[in-house]
């Protein structure tokens, strides 16, 4: 959990409540492709 919190700007020495951690779910999603539409003309 410390690694994730550090990545998003939290300080060090954080203390996590055991009850909160027991309800925590972490998902890692892999993106296979991204599509989009061009807005205007690119040069």
HELIX and SHEET records of a PDB file:
HELIX    1   1 UNK A    2  UNK A    7  1                                   6    
HELIX    2   2 UNK A   18  UNK A   22  1                                   5    
END                                                                             
